[in-house]
């Protein structure tokens, strides 16, 4: 996959992308990431990317011209990219959207700053608008990094094979079971005896029960999508179960 990122702060991406899985994936040729400075597509001496809002009001609005010039120039070289604007008004990023993005040959991520972006960019340049959650950040750069991290780890060859196997078994809408390692007694806090029993069927049952319990307690919204057996639904007291 090729990923182009357009931002007035392209340097923000360098350190996170120079470490961890994204670096490994780039080194392995799984992904190619190109950073672009939006100001390179301005035409005035001050490389201005914003202007006052029509209709008045506080704050500045990002001008349309640099965005159109940037994205149209990037699109001149194939393959065509899916153009994504990171914005608080976008559709929430979920693992299913991430999996969908991971199918693309190329993404063009637009990370904006300032109070807003000229509406014509959304209407006529962008294919998708994505938000990473209902809290206020100061720009689209961190959200773009979140999208890149979540997508790249799904690309074939990005994870080690052990990690890839784990990935498959965890896409079932349940939270993880509790993990323990040595020592068996740390400051008087002991490891659940079942994990030391060597009875793997019993351990599997315990972990499964822990996952369901934990999901019900912390993220009941996820349970609706979880693949529970009729017996597990019965235990949860679901009146629609078996
Ligand atoms: C304080 C300004 N807000 C007025 C209601 C609007 C606003 C504009 C720009 C709020 C945040 C931002 C910058 N954020 C993003 O560009 C952004 C974002 C976010 O803030 N939260 C979650 N996902 C995203 S994706 C892009």
Boltz pocket constraint, residues with backbone or C-beta under 6 A from the ligand:
constraints:
  - pocket:
      binder: B
      contacts: [[A, 86], [A, 87], [A, 88], [A, 112], [A, 113], [A, 114], [A, 115], [A, 116], [A, 130], [A, 131], [A, 132], [A, 133], [A, 134], [A, 135], [A, 136], [A, 137], [A, 138], [A, 139], [A, 140], [A, 141], [A, 143]]
      max_distance: 6.0
